[in-house]
């Protein structure tokens, strides 16, 4: 369909003028970022050779400034649309058509606030936060600590008001670690009185570390009720 449409347009091109086309499409060979739609296989892709005959093809759809073919360009978005795009230089392109020649120049732009991804150990990142000149940026943290860090987002947001998210390798590594049988066994273990008591002890330790105090009798009673309901539901 796209090839057919371009064929009809090309039949009406002037021979002594600059012929420029604007199109919204996914040209084969282009880079795709996380915020853009990825197609299965090569479905919906069009070959950049289809734009042969035009002095310049201005394409839209992809966010990165790039050229998938001769005189075929995506100008890209002036700002990053996601964390994965944060490291790319942003700007606009200037096109000059002189006597049939096409000159394209990239003009960089500096956003007021960048999008950044920062990896590291929580204590080290927190120690450096106060002196970070980019505290007003949009930031995603990836914590590499082996143990999970409690209240990590809240503690970092005190320094980074535009915090996007905090990902923890400790949590991500644990996802899917247990098999279904192991998960079912864990649920079955809750039915025993001894296991319920052990879970209660874990809750108290967690509460103490999180709040810096002991849970009240009312909170303990509520926890015991919820734990028993969870055990009954697993039967």
N, C-alpha and C positions, 0 to 999 in steps of 0.2 A: 504494500500500500504506500509506504513512504517513497519507495523507488518510483512508483507510478506518479505520485504527486510531483516529485522533483523533475521527472521527465516532461511533464506538462509545463512546468515553470521554465525549464531550460529552453523549450521551443519558442519562448517569447522574449528571450534575452536580447538586449541590444548589443551590437558589435563595436560600438564606439563610445560606450559608457562604462562606468564602474558598476559591476553587478554584485550586490551584497544581499545575502539571505540571512534571515533570522529563523532559528528553529529550536524547538524544545524537544530534545531526544537524548538517548544514551548511545554515544558513538563507541563502536567496538575499540578496545584497546585503552580505554580511559580508566583512570583510577577512581575507585568508589570508596567513600568513607562510611563510618558507622551510622550517620544521620541520613543517608540516602538509601533509596530502595535498591536492593540487589535482586537481579533476576535469575531465574533458574537456567543454568547453562548459558546460552547466548540468546535466549528469547528476548524480544523487544529491542535488541541491539541493531544498529544500522552501521554500515561500513562508511568510513570517512571518504572513501573514493567516490561515493555518490555525489559529493559536493564539487567534483571536478567541473570546471567551467565557470565557477564563481570566483570573483576576485577575493572575496572574503566571506567566510561563513561564521556567523556569531551564534554560538550554541548556548542554551540554557538547560539546567537540570542538575548538573554536578557542581559541587561547592568549591573545588580546588581549581586554581588557574592552571590550565594545561592545554596542549595542542595535540589531539590525536591524529592529525593529518596536516598536509601542507595548506596553509592559509585557513585552517579550521581551528577555532579557539573557543574554549570556555573561559569567560572572564573570571569566573569564580565569585564567591561571596566576599564582601569586604570584611566580614567578621566570621569567626569560627562558630560553627553550629553545635559543636560537641567537644568533649574532652580529647578525643582522638585527633581532632583537627587543630587542637591548641598549639601544636608545635610548628604548624605551617605558617610561612610568611604570608600576610594578607595585603591586598592592595587592589589596584584596577589596571587595566591595560589601555594603552593609547594606540589607536590605529591610524596610520597615514597611508592613503592611496594616491600615489603620484605616478602618472603616466603608465598605468598598468602594473606598477609595483606596489606590493603591500609590505609596510613596515609596522611591526608590532613591538611596543615597548612596555615593560611592566613598571608601574609606579607603586612603590610600597606605601602602606598606611600603617600608622601606629595607633592601635586602639587605646582608649582611655584605660580600660581594664582588660587584662589578658585572661585566657583560660589556660590553666596549668594543671599538670598532674605531677605530684611529688611522692617519691618512694623513700621509705626509710624506717628506722626504729622510732617508736613513739617518743621516748624520752629525749632522743636527740632532736627530733623535729620540734618538740615543745620548747626545748632550750633555745633553739634558734629563732623561734617564731617572733619574739618581740623585736628583733633586729631585722626581720625580713622586710625589704622595701616594697614587696609586692603583696602586702597583707590585704589590700583592697581588691585584689584579683579574684576571679572565680576559680576556686581550687578544689581538686579532688585528691585525697590522700590515699595511698596504698601502704598500709602498715605491714612490715615484714616480721614483726615479733612472732616468736613461736607460741607464746601464750596470748590469749585474748586480752585486750585492754578495755577496762570498764569505763563507760562515759567518755570514750575517745572523742566523739563528735562534739559533745558539749564543751569539753575542755579546749579543743582546737578552735571552736567557733568564738571563743572569747578573744582570740587574736585575729581570726579570719571571718569577718561578718558575712561574707558572701560565699561561705563554704558550700560546695556542691554535695559532697558525700565523703564518707570515710569507709574504705574497704579494708578488711583485715584478712591477711593470708591465713591466720589461725582458724578463722571461721570457714573460709572457702576450702581450705585443705580438709576440713572435717566433713564437708557436705558429701554425702554419698559414700562415706567411709564404711559405714555399717551396711551389711547386707539386709535384705528384707527379713530373713530369718532371725538375724541378730536384733533387729528392731522389734520384731514380734516377741522375742525372748525377753527383751527389756520391759515391754509392756506387761508380759505375764508375771515378771518378777515383782511388779508393784502390788500384786494381789496378796502377797504374804505380809504379815504384820511386821516382821523384822525388816523387810525391804522398805515398807512405808516409813518406818522409823529412821532408816538410813537416809531416805530422801529428805525427811524433815531436818536431819542434821545438816545435810548439804544446803538446804534452804536457809537455815540459820547462819551458816558460814558465809553464804553469798550475801545475805541481807547485811550482816555485820561489815563485810568488806565494802559493800556499796553505800551503806548509810552511816557507817561508823557508830552504830548503836545496836542494841538487841531488839528483835521484833516484839511487839506487845502481845499479850495473851489473845487479844481479839484477832490480830493478824495471823497468829499461829493457828487459831481455831479455823479461820477462813482457809488457810493453806491446807490443813488436814482435810477439810471438807472437799476442796477441789481435787486433792490427790486421790481421795477415795472414789470420787466420781470418775476420775480418769481411769482408775484401776477397774471399776465396775464396767465402764464402757468398753474396755479391752477384752472382756470375756466373750 
